[in-house]
Amino acid sequence: MSLTFPNSSRSYDVAGQRIRFVGHDGMFQISFSVAADAMTRIQPNTAADEAGYLAAFDRSSSTIHDVAAKAYGRTHKSLYVLTAADFG
């Protein structure tokens, strides 16, 4: 089965400075997070606050999901932290 993102919910983790979201591979839930610095690489004019990061995530969700799927395709772990380097 392949990784899908049927649930569009996401949340900002203030302590971890990242946006959390999940994907699904069949019945398995895979946890992802995107570091805040990656959001500013994807969307350079991102406001450095929760609302700004979440808005940038929403505008770039298909790119983020593509990068997440590539990471998952390489290693099939249950938790990933995507950084600015992943969006090279």
HTML snippet that shows the backbone in 3Dmol.js (N, CA, C, O; Angstrom):
<script src="https://3Dmol.org/build/3Dmol-min.js"></script>
<div id="view" style="width:600px;height:400px;position:relative"></div>
<script>
const pdb = `
ATOM      1  N   MET A   1       0.827  -1.174   0.000  1.00  0.00           N
ATOM      2  CA  MET A   1       0.000   0.000   0.000  1.00  0.00           C
ATOM      3  C   MET A   1       0.876   1.244   0.000  1.00  0.00           C
ATOM      4  O   MET A   1       2.031   1.184   0.423  1.00  0.00           O
ATOM      5  N   SER A   2       0.354   2.353  -0.460  1.00  0.00           N
ATOM      6  CA  SER A   2       1.144   3.571  -0.483  1.00  0.00           C
ATOM      7  C   SER A   2       0.669   4.552   0.587  1.00  0.00           C
ATOM      8  O   SER A   2      -0.430   4.430   1.128  1.00  0.00           O
ATOM      9  N   LEU A   3       1.508   5.500   0.865  1.00  0.00           N
ATOM     10  CA  LEU A   3       1.212   6.499   1.877  1.00  0.00           C
ATOM     11  C   LEU A   3       0.172   7.489   1.356  1.00  0.00           C
ATOM     12  O   LEU A   3       0.281   7.985   0.235  1.00  0.00           O
ATOM     13  N   THR A   4      -0.830   7.769   2.174  1.00  0.00           N
ATOM     14  CA  THR A   4      -1.853   8.754   1.820  1.00  0.00           C
ATOM     15  C   THR A   4      -2.007   9.736   2.973  1.00  0.00           C
ATOM     16  O   THR A   4      -1.562   9.481   4.092  1.00  0.00           O
ATOM     17  N   PHE A   5      -2.643  10.860   2.678  1.00  0.00           N
ATOM     18  CA  PHE A   5      -2.873  11.908   3.676  1.00  0.00           C
ATOM     19  C   PHE A   5      -4.354  12.291   3.651  1.00  0.00           C
ATOM     20  O   PHE A   5      -4.712  13.394   3.238  1.00  0.00           O
ATOM     21  N   PRO A   6      -5.215  11.362   4.101  1.00  0.00           N
ATOM     22  CA  PRO A   6      -6.656  11.621   4.029  1.00  0.00           C
ATOM     23  C   PRO A   6      -7.154  12.634   5.053  1.00  0.00           C
ATOM     24  O   PRO A   6      -8.239  13.193   4.890  1.00  0.00           O
ATOM     25  N   ASN A   7      -6.384  12.873   6.095  1.00  0.00           N
ATOM     26  CA  ASN A   7      -6.791  13.787   7.156  1.00  0.00           C
ATOM     27  C   ASN A   7      -6.005  15.090   6.998  1.00  0.00           C
ATOM     28  O   ASN A   7      -4.778  15.086   7.091  1.00  0.00           O
ATOM     29  N   SER A   8      -6.693  16.188   6.762  1.00  0.00           N
ATOM     30  CA  SER A   8      -6.002  17.455   6.521  1.00  0.00           C
ATOM     31  C   SER A   8      -5.633  18.202   7.798  1.00  0.00           C
ATOM     32  O   SER A   8      -5.115  19.317   7.730  1.00  0.00           O
ATOM     33  N   SER A   9      -5.890  17.607   8.960  1.00  0.00           N
ATOM     34  CA  SER A   9      -5.570  18.315  10.198  1.00  0.00           C
ATOM     35  C   SER A   9      -4.057  18.393  10.398  1.00  0.00           C
ATOM     36  O   SER A   9      -3.300  17.515   9.985  1.00  0.00           O
ATOM     37  N   ARG A  10      -3.663  19.461  11.037  1.00  0.00           N
ATOM     38  CA  ARG A  10      -2.265  19.690  11.379  1.00  0.00           C
ATOM     39  C   ARG A  10      -2.266  20.578  12.603  1.00  0.00           C
ATOM     40  O   ARG A  10      -3.255  21.259  12.872  1.00  0.00           O
ATOM     41  N   SER A  11      -1.180  20.584  13.345  1.00  0.00           N
ATOM     42  CA  SER A  11      -1.101  21.415  14.546  1.00  0.00           C
ATOM     43  C   SER A  11       0.319  21.934  14.702  1.00  0.00           C
ATOM     44  O   SER A  11       1.276  21.338  14.207  1.00  0.00           O
ATOM     45  N   TYR A  12       0.434  23.058  15.400  1.00  0.00           N
ATOM     46  CA  TYR A  12       1.738  23.642  15.645  1.00  0.00           C
ATOM     47  C   TYR A  12       2.207  23.271  17.047  1.00  0.00           C
ATOM     48  O   TYR A  12       1.484  23.473  18.022  1.00  0.00           O
ATOM     49  N   ASP A  13       3.402  22.738  17.144  1.00  0.00           N
ATOM     50  CA  ASP A  13       4.024  22.372  18.408  1.00  0.00           C
ATOM     51  C   ASP A  13       4.978  23.499  18.790  1.00  0.00           C
ATOM     52  O   ASP A  13       6.077  23.604  18.246  1.00  0.00           O
ATOM     53  N   VAL A  14       4.554  24.335  19.721  1.00  0.00           N
ATOM     54  CA  VAL A  14       5.342  25.496  20.119  1.00  0.00           C
ATOM     55  C   VAL A  14       6.695  25.076  20.682  1.00  0.00           C
ATOM     56  O   VAL A  14       7.725  25.627  20.293  1.00  0.00           O
ATOM     57  N   ALA A  15       6.704  24.109  21.590  1.00  0.00           N
ATOM     58  CA  ALA A  15       7.946  23.668  22.233  1.00  0.00           C
ATOM     59  C   ALA A  15       8.935  23.103  21.215  1.00  0.00           C
ATOM     60  O   ALA A  15      10.135  23.366  21.298  1.00  0.00           O
ATOM     61  N   GLY A  16       8.434  22.334  20.265  1.00  0.00           N
ATOM     62  CA  GLY A  16       9.292  21.713  19.263  1.00  0.00           C
ATOM     63  C   GLY A  16       9.531  22.572  18.038  1.00  0.00           C
ATOM     64  O   GLY A  16      10.337  22.214  17.179  1.00  0.00           O
ATOM     65  N   GLN A  17       8.840  23.709  17.942  1.00  0.00           N
ATOM     66  CA  GLN A  17       8.957  24.615  16.792  1.00  0.00           C
ATOM     67  C   GLN A  17       8.744  23.862  15.478  1.00  0.00           C
ATOM     68  O   GLN A  17       9.580  23.905  14.576  1.00  0.00           O
ATOM     69  N   ARG A  18       7.588  23.161  15.394  1.00  0.00           N
ATOM     70  CA  ARG A  18       7.295  22.394  14.190  1.00  0.00           C
ATOM     71  C   ARG A  18       5.796  22.183  14.027  1.00  0.00           C
ATOM     72  O   ARG A  18       5.023  22.326  14.974  1.00  0.00           O
ATOM     73  N   ILE A  19       5.405  21.841  12.810  1.00  0.00           N
ATOM     74  CA  ILE A  19       4.015  21.528  12.491  1.00  0.00           C
ATOM     75  C   ILE A  19       3.906  20.017  12.417  1.00  0.00           C
ATOM     76  O   ILE A  19       4.700  19.358  11.746  1.00  0.00           O
ATOM     77  N   ARG A  20       2.916  19.475  13.111  1.00  0.00           N
ATOM     78  CA  ARG A  20       2.692  18.024  13.123  1.00  0.00           C
ATOM     79  C   ARG A  20       1.519  17.668  12.204  1.00  0.00           C
ATOM     80  O   ARG A  20       0.532  18.399  12.116  1.00  0.00           O
ATOM     81  N   PHE A  21       1.655  16.523  11.521  1.00  0.00           N
ATOM     82  CA  PHE A  21       0.578  15.985  10.695  1.00  0.00           C
ATOM     83  C   PHE A  21       0.778  14.489  10.564  1.00  0.00           C
ATOM     84  O   PHE A  21       1.835  13.970  10.924  1.00  0.00           O
ATOM     85  N   VAL A  22      -0.214  13.794  10.058  1.00  0.00           N
ATOM     86  CA  VAL A  22      -0.112  12.342   9.939  1.00  0.00           C
ATOM     87  C   VAL A  22      -0.425  11.882   8.520  1.00  0.00           C
ATOM     88  O   VAL A  22      -1.154  12.534   7.773  1.00  0.00           O
ATOM     89  N   GLY A  23       0.153  10.741   8.184  1.00  0.00           N
ATOM     90  CA  GLY A  23      -0.157  10.043   6.950  1.00  0.00           C
ATOM     91  C   GLY A  23      -0.590   8.634   7.314  1.00  0.00           C
ATOM     92  O   GLY A  23      -0.446   8.200   8.457  1.00  0.00           O
ATOM     93  N   HIS A  24      -1.120   7.929   6.332  1.00  0.00           N
ATOM     94  CA  HIS A  24      -1.573   6.559   6.571  1.00  0.00           C
ATOM     95  C   HIS A  24      -1.050   5.636   5.473  1.00  0.00           C
ATOM     96  O   HIS A  24      -1.079   5.965   4.287  1.00  0.00           O
ATOM     97  N   ASP A  25      -0.580   4.488   5.901  1.00  0.00           N
ATOM     98  CA  ASP A  25      -0.182   3.411   4.999  1.00  0.00           C
ATOM     99  C   ASP A  25      -1.065   2.234   5.375  1.00  0.00           C
ATOM    100  O   ASP A  25      -0.750   1.460   6.279  1.00  0.00           O
ATOM    101  N   GLY A  26      -2.179   2.115   4.661  1.00  0.00           N
ATOM    102  CA  GLY A  26      -3.163   1.115   5.043  1.00  0.00           C
ATOM    103  C   GLY A  26      -3.713   1.467   6.405  1.00  0.00           C
ATOM    104  O   GLY A  26      -4.222   2.569   6.610  1.00  0.00           O
ATOM    105  N   MET A  27      -3.613   0.532   7.343  1.00  0.00           N
ATOM    106  CA  MET A  27      -4.132   0.773   8.683  1.00  0.00           C
ATOM    107  C   MET A  27      -3.106   1.409   9.619  1.00  0.00           C
ATOM    108  O   MET A  27      -3.424   1.691  10.774  1.00  0.00           O
ATOM    109  N   PHE A  28      -1.883   1.639   9.145  1.00  0.00           N
ATOM    110  CA  PHE A  28      -0.825   2.207   9.968  1.00  0.00           C
ATOM    111  C   PHE A  28      -0.798   3.727   9.863  1.00  0.00           C
ATOM    112  O   PHE A  28      -0.839   4.290   8.768  1.00  0.00           O
ATOM    113  N   GLN A  29      -0.729   4.380  11.019  1.00  0.00           N
ATOM    114  CA  GLN A  29      -0.617   5.835  11.057  1.00  0.00           C
ATOM    115  C   GLN A  29       0.854   6.199  11.193  1.00  0.00           C
ATOM    116  O   GLN A  29       1.557   5.664  12.050  1.00  0.00           O
ATOM    117  N   ILE A  30       1.314   7.112  10.345  1.00  0.00           N
ATOM    118  CA  ILE A  30       2.703   7.559  10.341  1.00  0.00           C
ATOM    119  C   ILE A  30       2.716   9.021  10.775  1.00  0.00           C
ATOM    120  O   ILE A  30       2.013   9.848  10.194  1.00  0.00           O
ATOM    121  N   SER A  31       3.504   9.339  11.783  1.00  0.00           N
ATOM    122  CA  SER A  31       3.580  10.710  12.310  1.00  0.00           C
ATOM    123  C   SER A  31       4.699  11.482  11.621  1.00  0.00           C
ATOM    124  O   SER A  31       5.808  10.980  11.445  1.00  0.00           O
ATOM    125  N   PHE A  32       4.384  12.701  11.241  1.00  0.00           N
ATOM    126  CA  PHE A  32       5.342  13.592  10.593  1.00  0.00           C
ATOM    127  C   PHE A  32       5.333  14.932  11.308  1.00  0.00           C
ATOM    128  O   PHE A  32       4.336  15.326  11.913  1.00  0.00           O
ATOM    129  N   SER A  33       6.452  15.617  11.228  1.00  0.00           N
ATOM    130  CA  SER A  33       6.486  17.013  11.627  1.00  0.00           C
ATOM    131  C   SER A  33       7.446  17.735  10.689  1.00  0.00           C
ATOM    132  O   SER A  33       8.400  17.157  10.169  1.00  0.00           O
ATOM    133  N   VAL A  34       7.161  19.009  10.493  1.00  0.00           N
ATOM    134  CA  VAL A  34       7.999  19.857   9.646  1.00  0.00           C
ATOM    135  C   VAL A  34       8.549  20.960  10.531  1.00  0.00           C
ATOM    136  O   VAL A  34       7.786  21.689  11.166  1.00  0.00           O
ATOM    137  N   ALA A  35       9.856  21.087  10.578  1.00  0.00           N
ATOM    138  CA  ALA A  35      10.498  22.121  11.380  1.00  0.00           C
ATOM    139  C   ALA A  35      10.110  23.500  10.859  1.00  0.00           C
ATOM    140  O   ALA A  35       9.944  23.698   9.655  1.00  0.00           O
ATOM    141  N   ALA A  36       9.969  24.442  11.773  1.00  0.00           N
ATOM    142  CA  ALA A  36       9.570  25.803  11.406  1.00  0.00           C
ATOM    143  C   ALA A  36      10.535  26.413  10.394  1.00  0.00           C
ATOM    144  O   ALA A  36      10.102  27.137   9.498  1.00  0.00           O
ATOM    145  N   ASP A  37      11.833  26.137  10.516  1.00  0.00           N
ATOM    146  CA  ASP A  37      12.780  26.707   9.550  1.00  0.00           C
ATOM    147  C   ASP A  37      12.555  26.167   8.142  1.00  0.00           C
ATOM    148  O   ASP A  37      12.869  26.842   7.162  1.00  0.00           O
ATOM    149  N   ALA A  38      12.017  24.965   8.037  1.00  0.00           N
ATOM    150  CA  ALA A  38      11.688  24.423   6.714  1.00  0.00           C
ATOM    151  C   ALA A  38      10.533  25.194   6.094  1.00  0.00           C
ATOM    152  O   ALA A  38      10.491  25.380   4.878  1.00  0.00           O
ATOM    153  N   MET A  39       9.604  25.641   6.916  1.00  0.00           N
ATOM    154  CA  MET A  39       8.462  26.402   6.388  1.00  0.00           C
ATOM    155  C   MET A  39       8.929  27.711   5.770  1.00  0.00           C
ATOM    156  O   MET A  39       8.378  28.150   4.760  1.00  0.00           O
ATOM    157  N   THR A  40       9.937  28.337   6.364  1.00  0.00           N
ATOM    158  CA  THR A  40      10.436  29.583   5.787  1.00  0.00           C
ATOM    159  C   THR A  40      11.244  29.330   4.512  1.00  0.00           C
ATOM    160  O   THR A  40      11.398  30.231   3.687  1.00  0.00           O
ATOM    161  N   ARG A  41      11.752  28.126   4.349  1.00  0.00           N
ATOM    162  CA  ARG A  41      12.424  27.794   3.083  1.00  0.00           C
ATOM    163  C   ARG A  41      11.381  27.566   1.984  1.00  0.00           C
ATOM    164  O   ARG A  41      11.566  27.993   0.844  1.00  0.00           O
ATOM    165  N   ILE A  42      10.294  26.894   2.337  1.00  0.00           N
ATOM    166  CA  ILE A  42       9.238  26.597   1.374  1.00  0.00           C
ATOM    167  C   ILE A  42       8.487  27.875   0.986  1.00  0.00           C
ATOM    168  O   ILE A  42       8.225  28.112  -0.193  1.00  0.00           O
ATOM    169  N   GLN A  43       8.152  28.680   1.964  1.00  0.00           N
ATOM    170  CA  GLN A  43       7.410  29.937   1.784  1.00  0.00           C
ATOM    171  C   GLN A  43       8.240  31.048   2.435  1.00  0.00           C
ATOM    172  O   GLN A  43       8.065  31.307   3.626  1.00  0.00           O
ATOM    173  N   PRO A  44       9.140  31.715   1.692  1.00  0.00           N
ATOM    174  CA  PRO A  44      10.069  32.686   2.286  1.00  0.00           C
ATOM    175  C   PRO A  44       9.429  33.823   3.085  1.00  0.00           C
ATOM    176  O   PRO A  44      10.061  34.338   4.007  1.00  0.00           O
ATOM    177  N   ASN A  45       8.230  34.221   2.775  1.00  0.00           N
ATOM    178  CA  ASN A  45       7.602  35.336   3.491  1.00  0.00           C
ATOM    179  C   ASN A  45       6.714  34.882   4.642  1.00  0.00           C
ATOM    180  O   ASN A  45       5.797  35.600   5.041  1.00  0.00           O
ATOM    181  N   THR A  46       6.978  33.706   5.173  1.00  0.00           N
ATOM    182  CA  THR A  46       6.174  33.160   6.257  1.00  0.00           C
ATOM    183  C   THR A  46       6.355  33.965   7.542  1.00  0.00           C
ATOM    184  O   THR A  46       7.480  34.230   7.967  1.00  0.00           O
ATOM    185  N   ALA A  47       5.239  34.348   8.151  1.00  0.00           N
ATOM    186  CA  ALA A  47       5.301  35.002   9.459  1.00  0.00           C
ATOM    187  C   ALA A  47       5.778  33.985  10.487  1.00  0.00           C
ATOM    188  O   ALA A  47       5.316  32.844  10.492  1.00  0.00           O
ATOM    189  N   ALA A  48       6.693  34.388  11.351  1.00  0.00           N
ATOM    190  CA  ALA A  48       7.302  33.470  12.318  1.00  0.00           C
ATOM    191  C   ALA A  48       6.441  33.327  13.563  1.00  0.00           C
ATOM    192  O   ALA A  48       6.866  33.649  14.673  1.00  0.00           O
ATOM    193  N   ASP A  49       5.214  32.835  13.358  1.00  0.00           N
ATOM    194  CA  ASP A  49       4.311  32.551  14.471  1.00  0.00           C
ATOM    195  C   ASP A  49       3.396  31.409  14.070  1.00  0.00           C
ATOM    196  O   ASP A  49       3.416  30.962  12.923  1.00  0.00           O
ATOM    197  N   GLU A  50       2.598  30.939  15.008  1.00  0.00           N
ATOM    198  CA  GLU A  50       1.747  29.775  14.742  1.00  0.00           C
ATOM    199  C   GLU A  50       0.857  29.974  13.520  1.00  0.00           C
ATOM    200  O   GLU A  50       0.799  29.109  12.646  1.00  0.00           O
ATOM    201  N   ALA A  51       0.176  31.090  13.456  1.00  0.00           N
ATOM    202  CA  ALA A  51      -0.728  31.344  12.322  1.00  0.00           C
ATOM    203  C   ALA A  51       0.038  31.373  11.006  1.00  0.00           C
ATOM    204  O   ALA A  51      -0.442  30.846  10.002  1.00  0.00           O
ATOM    205  N   GLY A  52       1.214  31.976  10.995  1.00  0.00           N
ATOM    206  CA  GLY A  52       2.021  32.045   9.780  1.00  0.00           C
ATOM    207  C   GLY A  52       2.500  30.683   9.324  1.00  0.00           C
ATOM    208  O   GLY A  52       2.431  30.358   8.139  1.00  0.00           O
ATOM    209  N   TYR A  53       2.984  29.887  10.263  1.00  0.00           N
ATOM    210  CA  TYR A  53       3.463  28.552   9.918  1.00  0.00           C
ATOM    211  C   TYR A  53       2.335  27.656   9.416  1.00  0.00           C
ATOM    212  O   TYR A  53       2.510  26.917   8.447  1.00  0.00           O
ATOM    213  N   LEU A  54       1.180  27.720  10.072  1.00  0.00           N
ATOM    214  CA  LEU A  54       0.049  26.887   9.632  1.00  0.00           C
ATOM    215  C   LEU A  54      -0.467  27.328   8.266  1.00  0.00           C
ATOM    216  O   LEU A  54      -0.831  26.487   7.444  1.00  0.00           O
ATOM    217  N   ALA A  55      -0.502  28.630   8.017  1.00  0.00           N
ATOM    218  CA  ALA A  55      -0.936  29.129   6.703  1.00  0.00           C
ATOM    219  C   ALA A  55       0.047  28.683   5.618  1.00  0.00           C
ATOM    220  O   ALA A  55      -0.368  28.283   4.530  1.00  0.00           O
ATOM    221  N   ALA A  56       1.335  28.751   5.909  1.00  0.00           N
ATOM    222  CA  ALA A  56       2.342  28.310   4.942  1.00  0.00           C
ATOM    223  C   ALA A  56       2.206  26.813   4.682  1.00  0.00           C
ATOM    224  O   ALA A  56       2.332  26.367   3.541  1.00  0.00           O
ATOM    225  N   PHE A  57       1.950  26.039   5.731  1.00  0.00           N
ATOM    226  CA  PHE A  57       1.740  24.604   5.566  1.00  0.00           C
ATOM    227  C   PHE A  57       0.551  24.355   4.638  1.00  0.00           C
ATOM    228  O   PHE A  57       0.634  23.537   3.722  1.00  0.00           O
ATOM    229  N   ASP A  58      -0.543  25.057   4.875  1.00  0.00           N
ATOM    230  CA  ASP A  58      -1.736  24.867   4.050  1.00  0.00           C
ATOM    231  C   ASP A  58      -1.474  25.207   2.585  1.00  0.00           C
ATOM    232  O   ASP A  58      -1.943  24.503   1.690  1.00  0.00           O
ATOM    233  N   ARG A  59      -0.732  26.275   2.339  1.00  0.00           N
ATOM    234  CA  ARG A  59      -0.425  26.673   0.956  1.00  0.00           C
ATOM    235  C   ARG A  59       0.498  25.674   0.261  1.00  0.00           C
ATOM    236  O   ARG A  59       0.459  25.538  -0.962  1.00  0.00           O
ATOM    237  N   SER A  60       1.317  24.986   1.027  1.00  0.00           N
ATOM    238  CA  SER A  60       2.335  24.089   0.459  1.00  0.00           C
ATOM    239  C   SER A  60       2.116  22.631   0.807  1.00  0.00           C
ATOM    240  O   SER A  60       3.046  21.829   0.720  1.00  0.00           O
ATOM    241  N   SER A  61       0.917  22.277   1.195  1.00  0.00           N
ATOM    242  CA  SER A  61       0.687  20.910   1.683  1.00  0.00           C
ATOM    243  C   SER A  61       1.028  19.843   0.652  1.00  0.00           C
ATOM    244  O   SER A  61       1.536  18.786   1.024  1.00  0.00           O
ATOM    245  N   SER A  62       0.771  20.078  -0.613  1.00  0.00           N
ATOM    246  CA  SER A  62       1.077  19.019  -1.582  1.00  0.00           C
ATOM    247  C   SER A  62       2.583  18.810  -1.707  1.00  0.00           C
ATOM    248  O   SER A  62       3.026  17.670  -1.845  1.00  0.00           O
ATOM    249  N   THR A  63       3.379  19.872  -1.663  1.00  0.00           N
ATOM    250  CA  THR A  63       4.836  19.736  -1.681  1.00  0.00           C
ATOM    251  C   THR A  63       5.315  19.017  -0.424  1.00  0.00           C
ATOM    252  O   THR A  63       6.160  18.125  -0.498  1.00  0.00           O
ATOM    253  N   ILE A  64       4.778  19.405   0.721  1.00  0.00           N
ATOM    254  CA  ILE A  64       5.158  18.782   1.990  1.00  0.00           C
ATOM    255  C   ILE A  64       4.797  17.300   1.985  1.00  0.00           C
ATOM    256  O   ILE A  64       5.591  16.466   2.418  1.00  0.00           O
ATOM    257  N   HIS A  65       3.615  16.975   1.501  1.00  0.00           N
ATOM    258  CA  HIS A  65       3.202  15.567   1.434  1.00  0.00           C
ATOM    259  C   HIS A  65       4.098  14.775   0.485  1.00  0.00           C
ATOM    260  O   HIS A  65       4.413  13.617   0.759  1.00  0.00           O
ATOM    261  N   ASP A  66       4.511  15.380  -0.625  1.00  0.00           N
ATOM    262  CA  ASP A  66       5.422  14.701  -1.556  1.00  0.00           C
ATOM    263  C   ASP A  66       6.754  14.383  -0.881  1.00  0.00           C
ATOM    264  O   ASP A  66       7.272  13.274  -1.009  1.00  0.00           O
ATOM    265  N   VAL A  67       7.304  15.362  -0.162  1.00  0.00           N
ATOM    266  CA  VAL A  67       8.579  15.150   0.541  1.00  0.00           C
ATOM    267  C   VAL A  67       8.412  14.096   1.636  1.00  0.00           C
ATOM    268  O   VAL A  67       9.287  13.251   1.822  1.00  0.00           O
ATOM    269  N   ALA A  68       7.305  14.144   2.352  1.00  0.00           N
ATOM    270  CA  ALA A  68       7.031  13.155   3.393  1.00  0.00           C
ATOM    271  C   ALA A  68       6.936  11.751   2.792  1.00  0.00           C
ATOM    272  O   ALA A  68       7.485  10.799   3.345  1.00  0.00           O
ATOM    273  N   ALA A  69       6.247  11.627   1.674  1.00  0.00           N
ATOM    274  CA  ALA A  69       6.101  10.318   1.021  1.00  0.00           C
ATOM    275  C   ALA A  69       7.456   9.779   0.558  1.00  0.00           C
ATOM    276  O   ALA A  69       7.709   8.579   0.664  1.00  0.00           O
ATOM    277  N   LYS A  70       8.326  10.650   0.049  1.00  0.00           N
ATOM    278  CA  LYS A  70       9.667  10.212  -0.367  1.00  0.00           C
ATOM    279  C   LYS A  70      10.470   9.721   0.834  1.00  0.00           C
ATOM    280  O   LYS A  70      11.142   8.694   0.757  1.00  0.00           O
ATOM    281  N   ALA A  71      10.398  10.459   1.945  1.00  0.00           N
ATOM    282  CA  ALA A  71      11.116  10.044   3.158  1.00  0.00           C
ATOM    283  C   ALA A  71      10.595   8.691   3.637  1.00  0.00           C
ATOM    284  O   ALA A  71      11.378   7.811   3.995  1.00  0.00           O
ATOM    285  N   TYR A  72       9.294   8.532   3.642  1.00  0.00           N
ATOM    286  CA  TYR A  72       8.688   7.272   4.085  1.00  0.00           C
ATOM    287  C   TYR A  72       9.057   6.129   3.137  1.00  0.00           C
ATOM    288  O   TYR A  72       9.303   5.009   3.584  1.00  0.00           O
ATOM    289  N   GLY A  73       9.097   6.400   1.865  1.00  0.00           N
ATOM    290  CA  GLY A  73       9.448   5.382   0.882  1.00  0.00           C
ATOM    291  C   GLY A  73      10.858   4.843   1.054  1.00  0.00           C
ATOM    292  O   GLY A  73      11.141   3.705   0.681  1.00  0.00           O
ATOM    293  N   ARG A  74      11.746   5.657   1.617  1.00  0.00           N
ATOM    294  CA  ARG A  74      13.141   5.227   1.826  1.00  0.00           C
ATOM    295  C   ARG A  74      13.297   4.320   3.039  1.00  0.00           C
ATOM    296  O   ARG A  74      14.108   3.395   3.009  1.00  0.00           O
ATOM    297  N   THR A  75      12.527   4.568   4.123  1.00  0.00           N
ATOM    298  CA  THR A  75      12.834   3.864   5.367  1.00  0.00           C
ATOM    299  C   THR A  75      11.648   3.231   6.091  1.00  0.00           C
ATOM    300  O   THR A  75      11.869   2.389   6.961  1.00  0.00           O
ATOM    301  N   HIS A  76      10.432   3.584   5.787  1.00  0.00           N
ATOM    302  CA  HIS A  76       9.237   3.021   6.423  1.00  0.00           C
ATOM    303  C   HIS A  76       9.299   3.031   7.958  1.00  0.00           C
ATOM    304  O   HIS A  76       9.073   2.006   8.602  1.00  0.00           O
ATOM    305  N   LYS A  77       9.603   4.182   8.525  1.00  0.00           N
ATOM    306  CA  LYS A  77       9.565   4.340   9.981  1.00  0.00           C
ATOM    307  C   LYS A  77       8.167   4.818  10.375  1.00  0.00           C
ATOM    308  O   LYS A  77       7.316   5.035   9.513  1.00  0.00           O
ATOM    309  N   SER A  78       7.937   4.978  11.659  1.00  0.00           N
ATOM    310  CA  SER A  78       6.625   5.458  12.114  1.00  0.00           C
ATOM    311  C   SER A  78       6.643   6.924  12.527  1.00  0.00           C
ATOM    312  O   SER A  78       5.597   7.486  12.852  1.00  0.00           O
ATOM    313  N   LEU A  79       7.831   7.560  12.519  1.00  0.00           N
ATOM    314  CA  LEU A  79       7.961   8.954  12.913  1.00  0.00           C
ATOM    315  C   LEU A  79       9.046   9.632  12.084  1.00  0.00           C
ATOM    316  O   LEU A  79      10.149   9.105  11.943  1.00  0.00           O
ATOM    317  N   TYR A  80       8.728  10.801  11.539  1.00  0.00           N
ATOM    318  CA  TYR A  80       9.667  11.564  10.728  1.00  0.00           C
ATOM    319  C   TYR A  80       9.646  13.018  11.145  1.00  0.00           C
ATOM    320  O   TYR A  80       8.585  13.570  11.439  1.00  0.00           O
ATOM    321  N   VAL A  81      10.816  13.642  11.172  1.00  0.00           N
ATOM    322  CA  VAL A  81      10.933  15.087  11.345  1.00  0.00           C
ATOM    323  C   VAL A  81      11.590  15.615  10.073  1.00  0.00           C
ATOM    324  O   VAL A  81      12.758  15.336   9.802  1.00  0.00           O
ATOM    325  N   LEU A  82      10.831  16.375   9.305  1.00  0.00           N
ATOM    326  CA  LEU A  82      11.334  16.947   8.058  1.00  0.00           C
ATOM    327  C   LEU A  82      11.966  18.305   8.369  1.00  0.00           C
ATOM    328  O   LEU A  82      11.373  19.132   9.062  1.00  0.00           O
ATOM    329  N   THR A  83      13.164  18.519   7.854  1.00  0.00           N
ATOM    330  CA  THR A  83      13.886  19.763   8.095  1.00  0.00           C
ATOM    331  C   THR A  83      14.054  20.538   6.789  1.00  0.00           C
ATOM    332  O   THR A  83      13.663  20.068   5.720  1.00  0.00           O
ATOM    333  N   ALA A  84      14.634  21.714   6.889  1.00  0.00           N
ATOM    334  CA  ALA A  84      14.861  22.537   5.697  1.00  0.00           C
ATOM    335  C   ALA A  84      15.673  21.763   4.652  1.00  0.00           C
ATOM    336  O   ALA A  84      15.442  21.918   3.453  1.00  0.00           O
ATOM    337  N   ALA A  85      16.610  20.939   5.095  1.00  0.00           N
ATOM    338  CA  ALA A  85      17.447  20.162   4.167  1.00  0.00           C
ATOM    339  C   ALA A  85      16.616  19.208   3.303  1.00  0.00           C
ATOM    340  O   ALA A  85      16.997  18.920   2.168  1.00  0.00           O
ATOM    341  N   ASP A  86      15.506  18.723   3.814  1.00  0.00           N
ATOM    342  CA  ASP A  86      14.637  17.823   3.050  1.00  0.00           C
ATOM    343  C   ASP A  86      13.961  18.529   1.888  1.00  0.00           C
ATOM    344  O   ASP A  86      13.500  17.881   0.949  1.00  0.00           O
ATOM    345  N   PHE A  87      13.900  19.849   1.946  1.00  0.00           N
ATOM    346  CA  PHE A  87      13.232  20.639   0.904  1.00  0.00           C
ATOM    347  C   PHE A  87      14.232  21.318  -0.002  1.00  0.00           C
ATOM    348  O   PHE A  87      13.873  22.212  -0.768  1.00  0.00           O
ATOM    349  N   GLY A  88      15.503  20.896   0.076  1.00  0.00           N
ATOM    350  CA  GLY A  88      16.647  21.342  -0.656  1.00  0.00           C
ATOM    351  C   GLY A  88      16.480  22.199  -1.777  1.00  0.00           C
ATOM    352  O   GLY A  88      17.462  22.587  -2.410  1.00  0.00           O
TER     353      GLY A  88
END
`;
const viewer = $3Dmol.createViewer("view");
viewer.addModel(pdb, "pdb");
viewer.setStyle({}, {cartoon: {color: "spectrum"}});
viewer.zoomTo();
viewer.render();
</script>
